[in-house]
Amino acid sequence: MPTVTRENISLLNDKITVTVNREDYLPSFEKSLKVYAKQANIPGFRKGMVPAGVIRKMHGPAVFTEEVLRSVEKSLMDYLRQEQLDIFAQPLPSDQNDARGIDMNQPVDYSFSFEIGLKPGFQVPDLAKAKTIRYEVQVTDDMVEEEVKKLQQKFGKLSEPDIVDSEDNVLNVSFEACDADGKVAEGTAAKENSLLVKYFSEPMRKKLMGAKKGDAFTIQLSTAFDEKEREWVLGDLGLDKNDPAAAGQYFRMNLVKIGLVEPRAMEEAFFKEVYPAKDIKTEADFRNEIRQEIKGYWDNQSRNHLQHELYHVLLEQTQMDFPETFLRRWMMNGGEEPKSAEQVDAEFPTFRNQLRWTLVSDKIVQDQNISVARDEIKEQMRQQVMGYFGSMSLDGNFDWLESYIERMMKDEQQVESTYRRIITEKIFQWAETQVVPETKSISVEDFTKILKEHEHQH
């Protein structure tokens, strides 16, 4: 019968030694040789009639080694199950293990050692003691007014005036690279774009006023646009914004079409177009609906920020140790490709944080009996697919949707990623019920700064 011994070699790092004797592997070795004899195709012998001595000579050493190692592996796995050891990854074979010492002609006791990394015991921190803040972003009248104007433009009526007479005119233009005199080289390709007059520099805006469809201007990008707009115009034209010479290039700009979006009047038809599912009849109700939408957006951003803070509380305030020596060795040798010590040093901090979060989240799921039902996964997938078509008109025809969802449910990777999203959301829903955050009113500008600082820090 195999013997298994276990000794501690460092923090949460044990060595398990498995010793097998001849009675543990010889019966399976002899049985495997008989199977080989029945299946072997060897010239000069009929199938199944190969003498045992020939089989033993040809395949015996390899089969013997295989059966010894199989017996060792089985004994190791049986021990881990019996002892119910909670370990990281798979046991790592010791560097001293050498299968070349296994000799069919000397059926003796063989010992092989393995290292294991044990998962740490720990307690999730008391979130009720965590200092957290729930920000309430102030929705101002100016924010509402800005959104109203955007919607008036978005749903506005497009007209085609004869001349450029407003900074809100939309110009459909074509750009052709040229020299300072406006001469375009033969074969030069034109690039089209749509620009508001207000995007141009102030001197260029004055030149454009009164222009008609078909007019052309020789422009230099450095003077026709201010820096902010010039960067994306350079990108649209396929030029490098970091190249100092790019802004100095000349282009012939042809006015292809002049447009003007006339803002929608604040009337019931406009309200119905923006919110078809709501019965909004007055401007006051329309503005209130917009205010609630803006508030909902920033409430969601505030909740996301609180969840980020909870994530860092759980990650950084949970006290736990790791078998670092084992984990570093596993990173070097346990993956598909070996890694150098330098690679492991660079990757280990992130790897350790990922392990820490996995252990913390798994413990919360277990302790709080959090689960995800199959129907929840399907519903999440359904919402995801519908999100892809949110702005498209499908005329209410969703007959294809259920069969599509069923195909997604057969994709293990899709199911796993959807499960992870749902279980993570449930973990944070639970965490939010445990904290007593301070409520603080804040402007959108100050809250945006906090988000940027948080993003920079983490």
VENGIPE-V712820 format. One record per pair of residues at least 12 apart in sequence whose C-alpha atoms are under 10 Angstrom apart, sorted by the first residue. I is the first residue (numbers start at 1). J is the second residue. If there is no record, write none. Layout:
[[I,J] [I,J]]
//
This chain:
[[1,19] [1,20] [1,21] [1,22] [1,23] [1,24] [1,25] [1,75] [2,18] [2,19] [2,20] [2,21] [2,22] [2,23] [2,24] [2,25] [2,71] [2,72] [2,74] [2,75] [2,76] [2,109] [2,110] [2,111] [3,17] [3,18] [3,19] [3,20] [3,21] [3,72] [3,75] [3,76] [3,79] [3,111] [4,16] [4,17] [4,18] [4,19] [4,20] [4,72] [4,75] [4,76] [4,79] [4,111] [4,112] [4,113] [5,17] [5,18] [5,19] [5,79] [5,113] [6,18] [6,113] [6,114] [6,115] [6,116] [7,115] [8,115] [8,116] [9,115] [9,116] [10,117] [10,323] [10,324] [10,325] [10,326] [11,117] [11,118] [11,120] [11,321] [11,322] [11,323] [11,324] [11,325] [11,326] [12,87] [12,116] [12,117] [12,118] [12,119] [12,120] [12,321] [12,322] [12,323] [12,324] [12,325] [12,326] [13,87] [13,115] [13,116] [13,117] [13,118] [13,119] [13,322] [13,323] [13,324] [13,325] [13,326] [13,327] [14,91] [14,114] [14,115] [14,116] [14,117] [14,118] [14,323] [14,326] [15,91] [15,92] [15,93] [15,94] [15,113] [15,114] [15,115] [15,116] [15,117] [16,76] [16,79] [16,80] [16,91] [16,92] [16,93] [16,94] [16,112] [16,113] [16,114] [16,115] [16,116] [17,72] [17,76] [17,93] [17,94] [17,111] [17,112] [17,113] [17,114] [17,115] [18,71] [18,72] [18,73] [18,74] [18,75] [18,76] [18,79] [18,110] [18,111] [18,112] [18,113] [18,114] [19,71] [19,72] [19,75] [19,76] [19,109] [19,110] [19,111] [19,112] [19,113] [20,68] [20,69] [20,71] [20,72] [20,75] [20,108] [20,109] [20,110] [20,111] [20,112] [21,68] [21,71] [21,107] [21,108] [21,109] [21,110] [21,111] [22,68] [22,106] [22,107] [22,108] [22,109] [22,110] [23,107] [23,108] [23,109] [24,67] [24,68] [24,71] [24,72] [24,75] [24,109] [25,64] [25,65] [25,66] [25,67] [25,68] [25,69] [25,70] [25,71] [25,72] [25,107] [25,109] [26,64] [26,67] [26,68] [26,71] [26,104] [26,107] [27,67] [28,63] [28,64] [28,67] [28,68] [28,70] [28,71] [29,60] [29,63] [29,64] [29,65] [29,66] [29,67] [29,68] [29,104] [30,56] [30,60] [30,63] [30,64] [30,67] [32,60] [32,63] [32,64] [32,66] [32,67] [33,52] [33,53] [33,55] [33,56] [33,59] [33,60] [33,63] [33,64] [34,48] [34,50] [34,51] [34,52] [34,55] [34,56] [35,48] [36,48] [36,50] [36,52] [36,55] [36,56] [36,59] [36,60] [36,63] [37,49] [37,50] [37,51] [37,52] [37,53] [37,54] [37,55] [37,56] [37,59] [38,50] [38,51] [40,55] [42,54] [42,55] [56,104] [60,103] [60,104] [60,105] [61,102] [61,103] [61,104] [61,105] [62,102] [62,103] [62,104] [63,104] [64,102] [64,103] [64,104] [64,105] [64,107] [65,99] [65,100] [65,101] [65,102] [65,103] [65,104] [66,99] [66,102] [68,99] [68,102] [68,104] [68,107] [68,109] [68,110] [68,111] [69,99] [69,102] [69,110] [69,111] [69,112] [72,110] [72,111] [72,112] [72,113] [73,112] [76,91] [76,112] [76,113] [76,114] [77,91] [85,116] [85,117] [85,118] [85,119] [86,116] [86,117] [86,118] [86,119] [86,120] [86,121] [87,116] [87,117] [87,118] [87,119] [87,120] [88,116] [88,117] [88,118] [88,119] [88,120] [88,322] [88,323] [88,326] [88,327] [88,330] [88,355] [89,116] [89,117] [89,118] [89,119] [89,327] [89,330] [89,334] [90,114] [90,115] [90,116] [90,117] [90,330] [90,334] [91,113] [91,114] [91,115] [91,116] [91,117] [91,326] [91,330] [91,334] [92,113] [92,114] [92,115] [92,116] [92,117] [92,326] [92,329] [92,330] [92,333] [92,334] [93,112] [93,113] [93,114] [93,115] [93,116] [94,112] [94,113] [94,114] [94,115] [95,112] [95,113] [95,114] [95,115] [96,112] [96,113] [96,114] [97,111] [97,112] [97,113] [97,114] [98,111] [98,112] [99,112] [115,326] [115,329] [115,330] [116,323] [116,326] [116,327] [116,330] [117,322] [117,323] [117,324] [117,325] [117,326] [117,327] [117,330] [118,321] [118,322] [118,323] [118,326] [119,320] [119,321] [119,322] [119,323] [119,355] [119,359] [120,319] [120,320] [120,321] [120,322] [120,323] [120,356] [120,359] [121,319] [121,320] [121,321] [121,322] [121,359] [122,318] [122,319] [122,320] [122,321] [122,359] [122,360] [122,363] [123,317] [123,318] [123,319] [123,320] [123,360] [123,363] [123,364] [124,313] [124,314] [124,315] [124,317] [124,318] [124,319] [124,320] [124,360] [124,361] [124,363] [124,364] [125,313] [125,314] [125,315] [125,316] [125,317] [125,318] [125,319] [125,360] [126,313] [126,314] [126,317] [126,318] [126,434] [126,435] [127,310] [127,313] [127,314] [127,317] [127,431] [127,432] [127,433] [127,434] [127,435] [127,436] [128,431] [128,432] [128,433] [128,434] [128,435] [128,436] [128,437] [129,434] [129,435] [129,436] [129,437] [130,309] [130,310] [130,313] [130,314] [130,317] [130,434] [130,435] [130,436] [130,437] [131,309] [131,310] [131,313] [131,435] [131,436] [131,437] [131,438] [132,306] [132,307] [132,309] [132,310] [132,313] [132,435] [132,436] [132,437] [132,438] [132,439] [133,302] [133,303] [133,305] [133,306] [133,309] [133,435] [133,436] [133,437] [133,438] [133,439] [133,440] [134,299] [134,302] [134,303] [134,304] [134,305] [134,306] [134,307] [134,436] [134,437] [134,438] [134,439] [134,440] [134,441] [135,298] [135,299] [135,301] [135,302] [135,303] [135,305] [135,306] [135,437] [135,438] [135,439] [135,440] [135,441] [135,442] [135,443] [135,447] [136,295] [136,298] [136,299] [136,301] [136,302] [136,303] [136,439] [136,440] [136,441] [136,442] [136,443] [136,444] [136,447] [137,294] [137,295] [137,296] [137,297] [137,298] [137,299] [137,301] [137,302] [137,440] [137,441] [137,442] [137,443] [137,444] [137,445] [137,446] [137,447] [137,448] [138,294] [138,295] [138,298] [138,441] [138,442] [138,443] [138,444] [138,445] [138,447] [139,291] [139,292] [139,294] [139,295] [139,298] [139,442] [139,443] [139,444] [140,291] [140,294] [140,295] [140,443] [140,444] [141,287] [141,291] [143,290] [143,291] [143,294] [143,444] [144,287] [144,288] [144,289] [144,290] [144,291] [144,292] [144,293] [144,294] [145,287] [145,290] [145,291] [147,287] [147,290] [147,291] [147,294] [148,264] [148,266] [148,286] [148,287] [148,290] [148,291] [149,263] [149,264] [150,263] [151,263] [151,264] [151,270] [151,271] [151,274] [152,261] [152,262] [152,263] [152,264] [152,265] [152,266] [152,270] [152,274] [153,260] [153,261] [153,262] [153,263] [153,264] [154,261] [154,262] [154,263] [154,264] [154,274] [155,261] [155,262] [155,263] [155,264] [155,265] [155,270] [155,273] [155,274] [156,260] [156,261] [156,262] [156,263] [156,264] [156,265] [156,270] [157,260] [157,261] [157,262] [157,263] [157,264] [158,170] [158,259] [158,260] [158,261] [158,262] [158,263] [159,258] [159,259] [159,260] [159,261] [159,262] [160,213] [160,257] [160,258] [160,259] [160,260] [160,261] [161,212] [161,213] [161,257] [161,258] [161,259] [161,260] [162,210] [162,211] [162,212] [162,213] [162,257] [162,258] [162,259] [163,208] [163,209] [163,210] [163,211] [163,212] [163,213] [163,257] [163,258] [163,259] [164,197] [164,205] [164,207] [164,208] [164,209] [164,210] [164,211] [164,212] [164,213] [164,258] [164,259] [164,260] [165,197] [165,206] [165,208] [165,209] [165,210] [165,211] [165,212] [165,258] [165,260] [166,196] [166,197] [166,198] [166,205] [166,208] [166,209] [166,210] [166,260] [167,196] [167,197] [167,198] [167,199] [167,200] [167,205] [167,206] [167,208] [167,209] [167,260] [168,195] [168,196] [168,197] [168,198] [168,199] [168,259] [168,260] [168,261] [168,262] [169,195] [169,196] [169,197] [169,198] [169,209] [169,258] [169,259] [169,260] [169,261] [169,262] [170,194] [170,195] [170,196] [170,197] [170,198] [170,199] [170,257] [170,258] [170,259] [170,260] [170,261] [171,193] [171,194] [171,195] [171,196] [171,197] [171,213] [171,254] [171,255] [171,256] [171,257] [171,258] [171,259] [171,260] [172,192] [172,193] [172,194] [172,195] [172,196] [172,213] [172,253] [172,254] [172,255] [172,256] [172,257] [172,258] [172,259] [173,190] [173,191] [173,192] [173,193] [173,194] [173,195] [173,213] [173,214] [173,216] [173,252] [173,253] [173,254] [173,255] [173,256] [173,257] [173,258] [174,189] [174,190] [174,191] [174,192] [174,193] [174,194] [174,216] [174,251] [174,252] [174,253] [174,254] [174,255] [174,256] [174,257] [175,188] [175,189] [175,190] [175,191] [175,192] [175,193] [175,216] [175,217] [175,218] [175,219] [175,237] [175,250] [175,251] [175,252] [175,253] [175,254] [175,255] [176,188] [176,189] [176,190] [176,191] [176,192] [176,218] [176,237] [176,250] [176,251] [176,252] [176,253] [176,254] [177,189] [177,190] [177,191] [177,218] [177,219] [177,220] [177,237] [177,249] [177,250] [177,251] [177,252] [177,253] [178,218] [178,219] [178,220] [178,249] [178,250] [178,251] [178,252] [178,253] [179,218] [179,219] [179,220] [179,249] [179,250] [179,251] [179,252] [180,218] [180,219] [180,220] [180,249] [180,250] [180,251] [180,252] [181,218] [181,219] [181,250] [181,251] [181,252] [182,216] [182,217] [182,218] [182,219] [182,250] [182,251] [182,252] [182,253] [183,218] [183,250] [183,251] [183,252] [184,250] [184,251] [184,252] [190,237] [190,251] [190,252] [190,253] [190,254] [191,236] [191,237] [191,238] [191,253] [192,236] [192,237] [192,253] [192,254] [192,256] [193,233] [193,236] [193,237] [193,256] [194,255] [194,256] [194,257] [194,258] [194,259] [195,233] [196,258] [196,259] [196,260] [197,209] [198,225] [199,224] [199,225] [199,226] [199,228] [199,229] [199,230] [199,233] [200,221] [200,223] [200,224] [200,225] [200,226] [200,229] [200,230] [201,221] [201,222] [201,223] [201,224] [201,225] [201,226] [201,227] [201,229] [201,230] [202,223] [202,224] [202,225] [202,226] [203,223] [203,224] [203,225] [204,217] [204,219] [204,223] [204,224] [204,225] [205,224] [205,225] [208,255] [211,255] [211,258] [212,255] [212,256] [212,257] [212,258] [213,254] [213,255] [213,256] [213,257] [213,258] [214,253] [214,254] [214,255] [214,256] [214,257] [214,258] [215,253] [215,254] [215,255] [215,256] [215,257] [216,252] [216,253] [216,254] [216,255] [216,256] [217,251] [217,252] [217,253] [217,254] [217,255] [218,250] [218,251] [218,252] [218,253] [218,254] [219,248] [219,249] [219,250] [219,251] [219,252] [219,253] [220,246] [220,247] [220,248] [220,249] [220,250] [220,251] [220,252] [220,253] [221,233] [221,234] [221,246] [221,247] [221,248] [221,249] [221,250] [221,251] [222,244] [222,245] [222,246] [222,247] [222,248] [222,249] [222,250] [223,247] [223,248] [224,247] [224,250] [225,247] [227,247] [230,247] [231,247] [233,247] [234,246] [234,247] [266,281] [266,282] [266,283] [266,286] [267,280] [267,281] [267,282] [267,283] [267,286] [268,280] [268,281] [268,282] [268,283] [268,286] [269,281] [270,286] [271,283] [271,285] [271,286] [271,287] [272,286] [274,286] [275,289] [298,444] [298,447] [301,447] [301,448] [301,451] [302,447] [302,451] [303,432] [304,428] [305,447] [305,450] [305,451] [305,454] [306,428] [306,432] [306,435] [306,437] [307,425] [307,427] [307,428] [307,429] [307,431] [307,432] [308,428] [308,454] [308,455] [308,458] [309,454] [310,428] [310,431] [310,432] [310,435] [311,357] [311,361] [311,427] [311,428] [311,431] [312,357] [312,458] [314,356] [314,357] [314,360] [314,361] [314,431] [315,353] [315,354] [315,355] [315,356] [315,357] [315,358] [315,359] [315,360] [315,361] [316,353] [316,356] [316,357] [318,356] [318,357] [318,360] [319,356] [320,356] [320,359] [320,360] [321,356] [322,352] [322,355] [322,356] [324,348] [324,352] [327,344] [327,348] [327,351] [327,352] [328,341] [328,344] [328,345] [328,347] [328,348] [328,351] [328,352] [329,341] [329,344] [330,344] [331,343] [331,344] [331,345] [331,347] [331,348] [331,351] [332,344] [361,423] [361,424] [361,427] [361,428] [362,423] [362,427] [364,427] [364,430] [364,431] [365,423] [365,424] [365,426] [365,427] [365,430] [368,427] [368,430] [370,423] [370,426] [370,427] [370,430] [371,419] [371,422] [371,423] [371,426] [371,427] [372,419] [372,420] [372,422] [372,423] [372,426] [373,419] [373,422] [374,409] [374,415] [374,419] [376,418] [376,419] [376,422] [377,405] [377,409] [377,414] [377,415] [377,416] [377,417] [377,418] [377,419] [377,420] [377,421] [377,422] [378,402] [378,405] [378,406] [378,408] [378,409] [378,415] [378,418] [378,419] [379,405] [380,405] [380,418] [380,419] [380,421] [380,422] [381,404] [381,405] [381,406] [381,408] [381,409] [381,414] [381,415] [381,418] [381,419] [382,401] [382,402] [382,404] [382,405] [382,408] [384,418] [385,401] [385,404] [385,405] [386,398] [386,401]]
//
